[in-house]
């Protein structure tokens, strides 16, 4: 009985660790989400490929609508693509 409980704990811990690592990612540069380039005054969101050259406004919360709208559109497109029936 003890070994069964121990086995279940080990499996639970291992799978939990695997899932956590999958959520975190590797931290590789190819996984970047957004780049803030202060010297050039630009912000790039790599998920949707949008660059804005007004970093001061973005940091104050202004001009975020452009990024948000693009991200919402991308999410809607992905949701519709997943619903398409192959046939």
Helices and strands as residue ranges (DSSP letters): H 2-24, G 29-31, E 34-37, E 42-45, E 50-52, H 55-59, H 65-83
